[in-house]
Amino acid sequence: MDDQDPALQLVHLLRAITVELDLFGAEFAGDNGLHATDVRALIHLLDDDRAGLTATPSRLGKQLGLNSASTTALIDRLERLGLVRRQRDTHDRRRVLLVVERKAVDLGWSFFGPLINSMVVAMRSFEDAELATVRRFLVEMRDVVAAGRQVQREHATGR
């Protein structure tokens, strides 16, 4: 591929943003005695909550690509830190739900809040139509990466 290709330059820019966000997340994890996977778990749980989705250990394990033993260990860690709690489903007592504690939300906002606010301020310099295009682009790129990950998983497992 030609390094001057505008599409390839955007790929490199997306990768650079991903690296910066990963480094930011790693700093948060290190400052708070968390693993990188713990941070990803909290992000998934918060995203599920915002989307009105039910968070369960099996769903979280699937999102993170973890087996059930690793998922249990992760939830145990987050529970010990007071960031997550297990709660019985009132409709199906056999099912366990995962609830993010207020402490986790406050901790996240204290660290990521200034970055989020700066990002929102920067976005306000764009017109609504430009933001709609950026949103469409990012959704498409997220979907392409997720599909690529699926293909890679299938290739690795021989399916």
Residue pairs with C-beta under 8 A, 6 or more apart in sequence:
1 8
2 8
3 9
14 141
22 36
24 112
24 115
25 36
25 39
25 40
26 36
28 34
28 39
28 108
28 111
28 112
29 35
29 36
29 38
29 39
31 111
32 81
32 107
32 111
33 81
34 81
35 74
35 77
37 64
37 66
37 74
38 74
38 77
38 78
40 64
41 60
41 64
41 74
41 75
41 78
41 84
42 78
42 83
42 84
42 100
42 104
42 108
44 55
44 60
44 63
44 64
45 55
45 60
45 84
45 98
45 100
46 100
46 104
46 105
46 108
48 54
48 55
48 59
49 55
49 100
53 59
54 89
54 97
55 97
55 98
55 99
56 95
56 96
56 97
56 98
57 68
57 71
57 72
57 75
57 86
57 96
57 98
58 68
58 71
60 66
60 71
60 74
60 75
60 98
61 67
61 68
61 70
61 71
64 71
64 74
65 153
66 74
75 84
75 86
75 98
78 84
78 104
79 85
79 86
82 101
82 103
82 104
83 100
83 101
83 103
83 104
83 107
84 98
84 99
84 100
84 101
84 104
85 98
85 99
85 101
86 96
86 97
86 98
86 99
87 96
87 97
87 98
87 99
88 95
88 96
88 97
89 95
89 96
89 97
123 131
126 134
